[in-house]
Amino acid sequence: MILRSLTLENIRSYQKQAIEFPAGSILLAGDIGAGKSTILLAIEFALFGATRAELPASLLLRHGEKEGTAELSFSVPGKEVTVRRSLRKGKHDISQEAGSIIINGIEQSGTAIELKAAILDILGYPKDLLAKAKNLIYRFTIYTPQEEMKRILLEPGEVRLGTLTKVFNTDKYKRIRDNAAIILRIIRDRKRTYEGMVADMEEKKQELFRQKEELLAVMERLACIAEEHRKAQDVLAEKRNALAEQEQGMERLRTARKEIELAEAELRSRLLQNSQGRRQHDALEQSIAITMKALSGKEEIDAAAVPQERAVLEKEITALEQQEQRWQKDLHQQQARFQMVQKGVSDIERLATCPTCKQEVPPEHKAALKKKEEMTIMMLRDAITKAQESAAAFGSRKTEAKASLEKLRAREVMARESILLRKQLEERTRELKEKQQELLEARKAIGAINIRKAELHTKLQGMKETEQLYIQAKEQAEAAVQSERLAAVKCEGMARTKEAGERHLAALAKEIGRKEKTKREIAALSGIEEWLTSYFLHLMYVMEKQVMASIHHEFSAYVEQWFGMMLEDESISVRLDSSFSPVIEQNGYETGFDNLSWGEKTSVALAYRLGLNKVINNLLGEVKTSELLILDEPTDGFSSEQIDRMREVLDELKTRQTILVSHDPKMESFVDHVIRIEKAGQLSRVL
């Protein structure tokens, strides 16, 4: 893994800053508090995100800002990667926002945990680190903050050993043993449960034997009952056949009785019809006599000539009415003229002045006018008399004609009545003949019915025993039905007993089969238990010891090597004990870490740090961060000679990229590149 660049925005003391990382050794130079360690923390944040324990978000976001970002570009074999993470300040806390990762030019967004999973995969770190809060492999191979390694060296041996087993991933052996112990408990609990389940297996087998014996007895009894049922069915079939034969005779008996009932009903109907027919015959004879008597008193009238005579009279009456109306009209006109002339005479007598010329009318003129009007009155009186006489004459003739018409109409009614009476006479004479024929046929039918009744009664006498035989056959059939039903119920009950026995037998056999399977499972669990307790747990313990011994040997050798390079003093040496605690010998005597000088403490811590880096990279072959090393203040407390030896240490590291943080100016001559950082007014920047 080689770092390419880091871009910061509102991260701690940096407002906005881009930093390029070349290959080789790099020194982050600057005064204490300038912001060198912030770059290292930002690199870790960009890779793995913020963690509450080691790298909380509140430690990273610049005070007074609401958002902050860190974008890191780096390369691993075959991949160019850029990861970007963001921080946002809320009402109550600072949280990580969704970020993005670009791999070989392909960008993908993701949550903080999704980005961490992608980074772990790219760097070849174990996937189980995703659920862990501490980035131990990164902290012990690439970057360890100031004083943290010394703190680890001062921790109790058990705590340190626990931390290192997590880093070496050898705590898996303890986890395996713990899990095996859990499995053993589960196996033993399950065995106890299974043993309880099979405790009554012998009793179940005995019960199975008894159940088989009982089932055999039931089957034998069922065979006997089935035979009884079969015989009952045969008897029932026989009785039903006998009943069917008697039912045929009974049906003939019912038919004969029905025929007698029908004959009697028909006889009653015929007698009633004969009585009614006789009464109707007598009534017809009486009606015919009355009709003939009525016809004898009627005169013979030519019915065909009556309509013609009536038409002539009606035409004559119409003509007389027209003449009468004409003379009445003329009379009214003449009377009207007469009244007008009379009025004219009166007007002339009173006339004094002419209405036209307004001159006085002379008497002689008035006399001439009056005479003229009087002559008109005489003529009108003659006309009125003539009109009155004519109208009276035509009225008299019309009255006579109407009287003749009424007489003619009376004769017409009498003619129609005579015709109707003759028709009635003919119809009733015909009905009388038909009725006489019906009475004759009714007498014949009554005789035939009486003969049929006599024959049926004779037939019925010969069937007296049929009904008794039918009743006996029916009673026997019903008794056979009851016997068959009882046998069927017994048979069904025994069959159900057999089925229940078979189900119980099958359930017992199935239960015994399950218990035998459980017994085999107990044997299998016992084998697993034996293997875990006698072999597997011991094997895990031995493997852990061997692996830890190998790591301890290699780790201790590296610590001695690095410590010897940094402090060429044969009177003092360092090795690791079984808990990986540094054992310091000075002048042949063991001495405590606290008794060393500040530079010697730094040398021990740096040797421990570099040895640990070497062991982890060798142990975890798939990790892609072995080419990168970050050292935070590695020369703190070193003498001038120890600082000079750092050149040899850096050369011996043989990493493609080494980043050192130091405020010692002498370190600038040991590295390939220097990145200078200064801080002014709470704001850091790269020069």
Buried (B, 14 or more C-beta within 10 A) or exposed (E): BBBBEBBBBBBBBBBEBEBEBEBEBBBBBBEEEBBBBBBBBBBBBBBBBBBEEBBEBEBBBBEEBEBBBBBBBBEBEEEEBBBBBBBBBEEEEBEBEEBBBBBEEEEEEBEBEBBBBBBBEBBBBBEEBBEEEBBBBBBBBBBBBEEBBBEBBEEEEEEBBBBBBBBBBBBBBBEBBEEBEEBBEEBEEBBEEBEEBBEEBEEBBEBBEEBEEBBEEBBEBBEEBBEBBEEBBEBBEEBBEBBEEBBEBBEEBEEBEEBBEEBEEBBEEBEEBBEEBEEBBEBBBEBBEBBEEBBEEEEEBEBEEBEEBBEEBEEBBEEBBEBBEBBBEBBEBBBEBBEEBBEBBEEBEEBEEEEEEEEEBEEEEBEEBBEEBEEBBEBBEEBBEBBBEBBEBBBEBBEEBBEBBEEBEEBBEBBEBBEEBBEBBEBBBEBBEEBEEBBEBBEEBBEEBEEBBEBBEEBBEEBEEBBEBBEEBBEBBEEBBEBBEEBBEBBEEBBEBBEEBBEBBEEBBEBBEEBEEBBEBBEEBEEBBEEBBEEBBEBBBEEBEEBBEEBBEBBBBBBBBBBBBBBEEEEBBBEBEEBBBBEBEBEEEEBEBEEBEEBBBBBBBBBBBBBBBBBBBBBBEEBBBBBBBBBBBBBBBBBEEBBEBBBEBBEEBEBEBBBBBBBBEEBBEBBEBBBBBBBEEEBBBBE
